Structure formats: structure tokens, C-alpha cells
Amino acid sequence: MRGITMLCIALLVTFTVAAQHQFSRADTLRGTITPARAWWDVITYDLHVQVNMDDSTFSGSNTITYKILKPDSVMQIDLQYPMVIDSVLQDKKSLSFTRDSNAWFIRITTPQAKDKKKQITVFYSGKPRRAKNAPWDGGVVWAKDEKGRPWVATAVQGLGASAWWPNKDTQSDEPEDMTINVTVPGDLTDISNGRLKKTVDNPDGTHTYIWYVSNPINNYDVALNIGNYTEIKDSYSGEGGKLDLSYWVLDYNEEKAREHFKVVKPMLKCFEYWFGKYPFYKDSYKLVETPYLGMEHQSAVAYGNNFRMGYKGTDLSGTGWGLKWDFLVIHESGHEWFGNSITSKDIADMWIHESFTNYSETLFTECQYGLKAANEYVQGIRKNIKNDEPIIAPYGVNAEGSGDMYYKGANMIHNIRQIMENDEAFRQMLRGLNKTFYHQTVTTRQIEEYMSQAVGMNLNKVFDQYLRHTTIPTLEYRFAGQQLQYRWVSDVKDFNMPVKVKLSDNGFKLIYPGTLWHSSNITLSDPKLFEVDKNFYIRTKEVK
């Protein structure tokens, strides 16, 4: 019965938020597992793209190998305006197709037998959307480096990979592996995901770079980075053995990068300690300099912070600790675990990517400067929380929730760490998440249930309050003489999160408030000693 009640509450919140936004048919086609998507599962992509600098156009093909889950005759492929599908082939036969917004419906004419694998090749061309403010308003970035040479990159999280190549554009279905073939002018280099397998010198003077990704990859991570790059090679001995490191930077930044990227090895050591082994040893770890701020492109992390400390030279926490390290290196690399290895099925659940990754900044600060510094950092970033919309957005309409998924989500995780009162158990929970959901797509419910089991407490009400409501809970307290009384005031019925308070000179201890006034057996010799642990992101109010 309780499960039904919680489902009804979740649906009510979703419908309320949805009513505040207008979602189009295109949003539904993109965000839903439609019948034309449900019957087939992506096995691999073999993407070919030629980048034409003269007119900013792309052209190429994508051969999709897929498994038939249930025979059908209509397949949905996504490719956004103004890109177009030119033709489609299967078994050497040309297939017909129609377009509905950014979704293309291909009529399959060859037999489709359950559990069999088939291939379809989609030929496409056009001028992909130009990014206005990457990575937030994404697309293709057409820029020039300091010497006036072409510098091109893709950044399409949120917007979708179908902005520049045809695919099944949903996070819920990742290919098991992928080949990326990129043809560029002969004086330029392309850096994409995975490992470079081959470079082909073409008769027309262009070069084709062939990259192979041996692990599952989500669509928006697939990236092109084209410019006058030079490679700095290194390696790291970690939990998975030898990890190849490559830093691809513009040729005139090589010396600067060699010094600045020395943070990578201590970062990897820290993250492997907390999260478990780096998820993509087979594909290596790369940092790639880009003409925009950055993005978590799997095994080819986009870096554009101009070799500065902090976030564009500023400290997002306002504590000073955020200027001790390069935000873009740390944050975007943290996504290799949360976002790239563990990926949300629906972008409504993007908190799974951003909350844990934002908290990775706190953990790195702890690894380098100690627990006190980490606590100050995570408390400092609270100033960026808006409490404007729920962190979890409506499902099935290609919608992201509030940007509070970063700072508020990280502080929710910090709350849970305090409740556990055991940092080793907390570490094992994070490592367990990465082991259990390694290279998988997941839902919020799966993460909630895993964490509740690891903590030994049903955390549903905590998740509901912080992820599905805009306010944060208020701990009200009062004194009846020297006796402490307390309760929670919150949106969630029967909210019951434990919280640490200071009752004497002996430090903090957990209390267990409910939504009714609780008269504790605790008496304080001096009520002024009462204090709530600042590591909890809550409001407090003394009631006279």
C-alpha cells in the first residue's frame, strides 16, 4: 500500500511540473520509448562523417547493427533539423522513410526474426546546428585557434547526438561498442572517443581518423574534436592495471599542459579509492582541449578551462578551496564513473550524473586537503542552490530538472554520509554502486533502493524531499525548561531523516525527529549549547 501511495505522490509531482511546461510532440518522440524504438536493441554503430570546413556541413553514414526483440516493420531513427537523411539501405535494398519533426520512420521490408541481428545503413548530410553557447546551448562549435586555424568540436548533451548524426537518440539504449570514422582536411587532426586504430591518407588530401570504442557509450558522449593537436602521452598504475593517458592540446599549449595536467594522476587515485576502478581502461583516459568550457565525453574528456584553477578562474564555493584545483579536469573526469559508466535511462534522472559528480569535487578536496576542507567546500556551494524546480523532471518528454541537481544533489548525498556515521561504509556504498551498475543504464528507483539497502534505512522520504520538491526540510525545536523538543516541517508526509545535533561539549549525535513534536529524554544544562551539524543541508527554526 505504501508503494502505491508513494507512486501516486510521484505522479502528482510529475503532472504538476508538466503542467508548468509545454511539451511538444517532438519532445515525446525524443523522450519516449515509442513502438518504433521498442522492438529493436542497438548492438553497435559504425559512424562515418566527413567534415567540410568550407560550408560547415557534415555528410556520411551510420551502419547500425541491432538485435530484434520483437519483429516489426517501422524503425524510428533520430536526426535533427536541418540535417537530412538521404537514403537508407538494408540487405542492399533501398528503404522508404517519412519524417515527423526530428524523428524519421523507416519502413522495413526484409524479414525481421526475433533474436536475430540485422544491419541498416543510414546515409545523411546537412549543416548541423551551430552551438550558440556550448556546452549549455550546444551543437557544433566552429572556432579559430590563436593562430587563426580551424578548431571544431561537438557538444550536444541535452540537445542530443542526433543534432549531427543519425541514431537511436535515447540514453536508455547504448551500443556495446562503436567505430567512429572522421574525415578532415589533411592539415588537421580529429580526436574522438576510444583508441585511434588507424589513419588513412585519402587521394584528395584529406585524412580519415578511425577510432574504436570497446565499451558501451551513451550517444551524447560521442565527440569530434578537430584542430592542430599534439599528443602528450603518460600512464597511470591503478586498480585496473596500466591505464594509458593522453592529453591532446593545441600545439602551442604543450608545455603549459604538461605542468597543468599533473593533477590527473592524484585525481585518478582519489576517485578510484572512493568509486572503484576507472571504468574505461580498454579505451584509455584522454583530456582534449576544446574551444568551449568542457564536457564529459567518455574517454575523451573535453577541456576548455584555459589551464586555470577553479571554474574559469573563480571558486564556486566561495571558500578558497575551489581555487586549489582545476574544476573542469576534476568535475568532467568524475563523470566517467557517474554519467558515462552509470547512465540514467531518462534525462529526467540526470541527477544521477550530476549530483554524484558534483560530490566528487568534495571528495577530491578531501583527498588533497582533508575532511575539514571538504566539509567547508560542500557547505560553500549551497549558495548556488535556487530551490526553483524539482531536481527530477517529468519523464518521457526529454526534459531535464532543475540545475539544483548539482549543488543540492551533492548536499543530499553529504546528508546521507552523515547519517551513516561511517565513512568506510559510505565509501563501500559508492564503490558498490559502480560495481553493481557498471556500464549500465539505470533509473532513480534503482539507485534509491541500492542506497537504502547500503545505509540500512529506507531513504525514500529523503529522496522525495530533496529530488521531487523545491523546498528543504526545516527542523523546528524548542525547550520546555531544559528539555529539548523537536520536529520536522517538510513537504513529504512523515518525513523522518535523522540529523546530528550538539547537546553538550561531547560533540554531535544523531536524533530521529518525525513530523510530530517529540519530547526527548534529553535535558540540556545550557540550551545555548544546542547546535545542528552544519554538514546537514536543512533549515532550522527555534519555536518560542
N, C-alpha and C positions, 0 to 999 in steps of 0.2 A: 504493500500500500504506500509506504514511504517513497519508493522508487517512482510510483505513478505521480505522487504529489510533486516530487522534485522535477519530473519531466514536464508537468503542467506549468510549473513556475518558469522553467527554462524556456518553454514555448511562448509563454506570456511575454517574457522579456524580449524574446526574438521578434514577436509580432509588433510589440510596442516600438522597438527600434526601427523595424522595417517600415512602419507607418510614417516615420520621420524622414525617410529617404525614398526617392523614386527610383525603382529598379526597372530596367528595360528588358525586352525580350532577349536582346543581345547579352545582357548580364546573366540571364537564366541559362541561355545556351552555353555560355562560357563556364558558368559556375556549377552546373548540374551534370550528373552522370545521366545523360539523355539515353533513350533506347539505341540511338545510333552510335553511342560510345560504349554501352554496357556489354555488348556481345563479343568484344574483342579486347585482348590484352597486349600491350606493347612488349615486344621482346628486345628489339634493337632498332636503332636509327643509323642510317648511313647517309650523312648530310654532305652535300656538295654545294658550295656557294662561291661565285665569282664576284669580287667587289670591284666595281667600276668607279674609279676616282673622278673621271671627267664629268659624269652626270649624277653621281651619288645614287647609283642603282645597284641592286643585287639581282643575280639570276642563278639558277641552279636546280637541284633536285633533292628529294629526300626519299630514300628507299626504306620503307617501314616493314620490318618483319614482325608479325603478330601471331598470337595464338587465338584460335576460335573457341570461345567459351560456349557460345550457342549460335548456330547458323543463322545468318540474317543477310539481307541484300542491300542495306543502306549504311554507309560508314560516314561518320562526321569527322572531318579534318578542319582544323582551325588555321586561318591565315587572315590577318587584319588588313583593312584598307590602309593605304592604297595598293598594297601588294595583290597580285592576282595569281591564280592557278591557271597555267597554260594548257596542261594536259595531264592525264592520269593513265598509267598502264598497269595491267595485271595479266600475267601469262601471255605477254606480247599482244594483248588486246587493249584497244583504246576504250576507256570507260567514260560515260556521260556523268555530268555533275551539275548541281544547281547551287546558288548562293543565297544564304539568309543572313544578312549582316556580315559578321566575321566568321561565320560557320559555313563550311562547304559540305554538301551532302552528295556523296559519290555512290552511284548505282553499280553494285557488284553483279557481274553476270556469270562469273565462273563459279563452280561448286565450292561451298564452304562447309567442310565437315568438322564436327565437334572434336576438339583436342588436337586438331592438325595445325601446322604452321603454314602461313602463306606470306607472300610479299606483295606490296603495292608500291609503285614509284610515282611520286607527285612532282611534276615539273612546275616551276614558279618563277616569277620575275616581278620587278617593280622598284619603286623608290620608297624604301621603308621610312616610317615616321622618324623625323629628326627630333632628338631629345631637346626639350626646352630648358630643363634644369635637372640633369641627371645627378644622382640616381632616382630622385623623387618623381620627377616628370620625365619618364625615360623614353628610350628609343635608341637610335644610333647617333653617336656623338661624332661629328665631322669637325676636327680641330686642326690646328697647326702647332708644331712644337716651337721652341725658342729660336730655331734656325729657319722657321718658315716652311718646314716639311710636313707632309700629311701625317696626321695622327688620328686614327679612327678606332672607336670602341663601341661595344654594345652594353646597355644597362636596361633591363626590362622587367625587373621584379615588380609585381603588381600589374603593370601594363600587360605582361605576358610575352612568352617566347614567340608566339605567333605574330608578333609585330614584325618579325624579319625572316621567319622560316616556318614552313607548314608542319604541323604536328598535332598530337592529341594534347591540347593545352590545358591540362589539369594536373595538379600536384599529386593526385591520387594514383597515377599510373606512370611509373618511371621505367625507362628501358633498363635492361640488365647490363648493357654495355652500349658503347656508341663510337662511331668513327666520324671525325669532323675534317672535311677536306676543304681548304680555303685557298683560293687562287687570288693573288695580289700582284701588283707591278713588281718587277724584278729588283728594284732598289729598296723594297720594304719587306718586313718580316711579320708574319702572323703568329701570335701566341694564343693558343686555345687550351682547353682542359685536357688533363691526362698527360700522356707522353708523346713526344714527337717521334713518329715511326719512320717518316720518310719525307724528303723534299724533292719535288720533281721540277726540273727546268723545262719549261714549255717552249715550243718553237717560236711563239710570238713574244718571247722575252719575259713573260710572267713566270712566277714560281707558284707551285701548289704545295702547301704545307699539310701533311696528313697526321692528325692527332688521334690517338686512340684512348678512350676512357674505358677501363676494365671493370669499373664499379657502377652500380646504379647511380643515376644523376637526375635531379629534377630539372625541368625544362628551362626555367629562368636562369639557371646557373650556366647554361651553355653560352660561351662567350667568344667574341672576336676581339683581338687587341692587335692593331696594325700600326707599325711605326718603325723608326730606326732604332731597334733594340739591340742591346748587348746583354749577354748572359753572365751572371756571377754564380759559380757552382760551389756547393758546400754539401755537407751531410750531417746527420744527427743520429746518434745511437739511442734508440728509445725502446719502449715496451714491445714494439713490433719488429725490432731488429734495426737494420740500417735504413734510414729514411733519406732519400735524395732531396736536396734543397736546391732551388734555382730562383734567383732574383733577376727578373728581366726589366731593365730600366733603359731609358734613353741614353744613348752613348755618352753624352756629356755629363751624365749624373753618376757614372760608375763609381768614382772614388767616394763621393758623398754616400752612396747607397751601401758600400762595403762597411762603413762605420755605423751607419744608422741602423742597419738590419741585424746588428749583433744581438738585438733583443730577441730574435726569433728563437734561438735555442733555449734560453731560460723560460720563454713563454711556453714552448712545447713541453718542457719538463714540468712546468706548473700545471698545464692543462691535462697532461697525461696522468699526473698524480691525482687530480680531482675527478677527471671524467673517464679515464681509461685510455687505451692506446689510440693514437691518431687514426682516424677511420679509413685513410686512403693511402696506405703505404705503397700499394701497387701502382698508384698513379702519381706519386710524389707530392711534394708541397712546393708551390710556386707563389711568389709575390710578383705582380705585374704592374708596372707603373702605368697609370691611366690619366686621360685628360679630364676626368671628373673625380669626385671625392673618394669613392670606393664602393665595393660590393663584394659579397661573399661567394664569388664564383668558385665552385668546387675544384680544388687542386690547382686553381689559377686565381688566387685572391687578388682582386683589383685594388690598387693602392694609389691614392692621389692626394695625400696629405702634405706633399711638398717637403718631406723629411723634417717635419716639425713635431715637437712634443704636444700632447693634448689633442684637442679637437680643433683643427685649423688654428692652433696656437693658443687655444683657450681651455680652461678647466671647467668641464660641465658640472662638476660637483661643488665648485667654489671653495674647496678645502685646501687646495695646493697639491693634493696627491695626484690629481688628474693631469698635472703638468710634468710628472715624473716619467711618463711613458707615452708612446705614440698611440693615440686612441684607435686610429684606423687599423694599424697592424694587429692590435690586441682584439678589438671587437670583431672585425671581419674574420679573423682566424678562428675565434671562438665558435663561429657559425659552422665550421667544419664538423663539429660534433652536433650542435643543435641548429637545425635548418637544412644541412646537407646530408648528414648521416640519418638523423631523425627528422623527418619531414612531415608537416601536417597535411592531411588529405585535402582539407578545405582551407583556403586562405583566411577564413573566419577565425581559425585557430592559430593564427600566426604568433600568438603569444608564446607558443611552444618554442619558436625560433628565437624571438627577441627577448623574452624575459630571462631565460637561462643564459643567453649570450650576454645580455647586459650584466647579469650577475657574474659572468666570467671576468669582467673588469674588476669587480670587488675581490674575487679570488686571486687574480694576478697581483693586485695591490697587496694582498695578504702574503702571497708567496715572496714578494720582494721587500716589503716594509713592515710586515707584522699585522696582527689582528686588530690592534687599535687603529692603525691607518685604514684598514679595510672597513671597519665599522664607521669611521668618520666619512669615508668616501660614499658608502651606500646611503648613509643618512643625508649627506650633502646633495645627492642627486634628486632628493624629494622635491626640491624647489622647482623642478621641471615638470612635476605632475600637474595635470589640468583637471582631472576628475570631470571630464566633459561628456564622455560617452562610455558605454561598456567596452571592455577590452575585447570581448568576444562579439563578433559581428553576426548578422543574420547569415544562415547557411544557404548554400545553393545559388547565390546570386553574385559570386565573385566580389565579395565585399570584405574589406579589412576593418578591424575595430579601431579603437582609439590608439593614438600614439603612446598612451599610458602603458601599453604593453611592454615598453622598455623600462621605465623607471619605477612605475608602480608594480609591474610584474616582478622585477628584481627584488623589490622590498617585500612583496608577498613571500617569495622564496626565502628571504632573510628571516621573516617571521617564523616560517616553518623550521628553519635551522635552530632558532632559539627555543622553540617548543621541544625539539628533540633533545636538547641539553647534552648532546654527544656528537662532537664534530667528526669523529671517526665513523659513526653510524650515518651521519649526513653525507660524508664522502662516499661511503659504500652505496648509498642510495643513488647518488649521481652516477657512479660507475655502473651500478646495476641498470639504470635507465639506458645507458649507452650500450650495455651488453644485451639487454633484453630486446631493445628496439633498433639494433644495429642495422643500418641500411634499409630501414623500413619507413612506410608512411603510416601515420597514426592519427588518432582523434584525441581531443581533450579528455574524453572519458577514460581512455586507456591510461593516460598519464596520471590523471587524478586517482584512479584505482591503484596504480602501482605505488604512488607516493603514500597513499593512505595505508597500504599494507606495510610499507617500509617503516613508516613512522609508528605504526601500531595504534592509529587513531583515525576515525572517519573524518577526513578533511573536507567533505563535500560542502559544508556550510562556509568554510574558509574560502574555498574556490568560488563559491557562488557570490559571496560578498565582494571579493576583490576583482573577479573576472566579469561578472554579469550585472553589476550595479556600479553606479558612478561615485557613490559616497564611500567613505571608510568608516569603520565602526567607532563608536565613542564609548569609552569606559567611564561611566559615572561612578563616583564614590562619595561617601560621606562618613562622618564619625558620630557615633552615639556614645558620647563620653570619650573613652579611649578605645572603643570597639570600632573596627573598620567594617563598613558595609559597601557592597559594590554590585554593579550590573552592567550588561551590555545594552546599548541602544544601537540598532542596526536595521538594515532593510530585510535581512534574512531572518525568518521566524526561528526562534530557539537557537540563535547564534551562540556558539559555545567555545570559542577559541581560548585556550589557555594563554595567560600573559604573565610576564615576570614583573614583580614589584619589589621594592625595597621596604622592609618593615622594621629594620633595625640596623645596627652597624655591622651585622653579619652578612651583608650583601643581598642579592636578589634571589627570590624564589618564585616558583610558579604558583599562581592561583587559578581557579577554574570558575570564572563568572558564567552566569546564564543571563537570560533577559529579565528575570525577576530579581528583586533585591535579595542579596544573600547576606545574612548576618553571620559573619565568621566568628570563630573562636579566638581570633587574633586580637590582642589588645596591644596598643602602642603606648609606650611610656611617654612618647612625644610625637603627636600627629605630624609634626613638621618633618619627621624622618621619612614619611611616606613619599615614595618616588616610583614612577613607572619607568621600566627599562627603555631607554631611547632607541634600542635596536628594534623595537616593535613600531611598525608604521600604523599608528592609531591616533585618535584624538582622545583627550582626557578632559573631564569636567568635574569639578568639585561641586556637589549639591549641598547647599547650606540648609 
